[in-house]
């Protein structure tokens, strides 16, 4: 795949964070940013859905009790 140069401006704190995170992963800042963009473009939706599913599993009983009553025509007290 051909590479294209993309110049971005960020504040120094953001740049330092990117450098530090890339170093921790043992990759270049360029690769780190590239991976972030790829994840954001392809996985964010999946991540959100997975997190929502986990949330619903964790609180399923609470939702069933709270909203189940309204479905039966009862209002919570």
C-alpha positions as CSV (number, residue, x, y, z in Angstrom):
1,X,0.0,0.0,0.0
2,X,1.3,3.4,-0.9
3,X,1.9,5.8,1.9
4,X,0.8,9.4,2.0
5,X,2.2,12.0,4.3
6,X,-0.3,13.7,6.6
7,X,0.7,16.6,8.7
8,X,-1.3,17.4,11.8
9,X,-0.8,20.0,14.6
10,X,-1.4,19.1,18.2
11,X,-0.5,20.7,21.5
12,X,2.7,19.6,23.1
13,X,1.0,17.5,25.8
14,X,-0.8,15.5,23.1
15,X,2.4,15.0,21.2
16,X,4.2,13.9,24.3
17,X,1.4,11.4,25.1
18,X,1.6,10.0,21.6
19,X,5.3,9.6,21.9
20,X,5.1,8.0,25.3
21,X,2.3,5.6,24.2
22,X,4.2,4.6,21.1
23,X,7.4,4.0,23.0
24,X,5.5,1.8,25.5
25,X,4.2,-0.3,22.6
26,X,7.6,-0.5,21.0
27,X,6.3,1.2,17.8
28,X,6.8,4.5,16.0
29,X,4.6,7.4,16.6
30,X,3.6,7.2,12.9
31,X,2.4,3.5,13.4
32,X,0.7,4.3,16.6
33,X,-1.4,7.1,15.0
34,X,-2.1,4.9,12.0
35,X,-3.4,2.1,14.3
36,X,-5.5,4.6,16.3
37,X,-7.2,5.8,13.1
38,X,-7.7,2.3,11.8
39,X,-9.3,1.2,15.1
40,X,-11.5,4.3,15.2
41,X,-12.6,3.7,11.6
42,X,-13.3,0.0,12.0
43,X,-13.7,-1.0,15.6
44,X,-15.4,1.8,17.5
45,X,-18.9,0.6,16.4
46,X,-18.1,-2.9,17.5
47,X,-16.5,-1.7,20.7
48,X,-19.6,0.3,21.5
49,X,-22.0,-2.6,20.8
50,X,-19.9,-5.0,22.9
51,X,-19.8,-2.5,25.8
52,X,-23.6,-2.0,25.5
53,X,-24.2,-5.7,25.5
54,X,-22.0,-6.2,28.6
55,X,-23.9,-3.3,30.3
56,X,-27.3,-4.9,29.5
57,X,-26.1,-8.3,30.8
58,X,-24.9,-6.7,34.0
59,X,-28.0,-4.7,34.6
60,X,-30.6,-7.0,32.9
61,X,-32.4,-7.8,36.2
62,X,-32.6,-4.1,37.2
63,X,-34.1,-3.1,33.8
64,X,-36.5,-6.0,33.8
65,X,-37.8,-5.1,37.2
66,X,-38.0,-1.4,36.5
67,X,-39.3,-1.4,33.0
68,X,-41.2,-4.7,33.2
69,X,-43.7,-3.1,35.5
70,X,-44.5,-0.3,33.1
71,X,-45.0,-2.8,30.3
72,X,-47.6,-4.5,32.5
73,X,-49.4,-1.2,33.0
74,X,-48.0,-0.4,36.4
75,X,-46.1,2.7,37.2
76,X,-43.1,2.6,39.6
77,X,-43.9,3.8,43.1
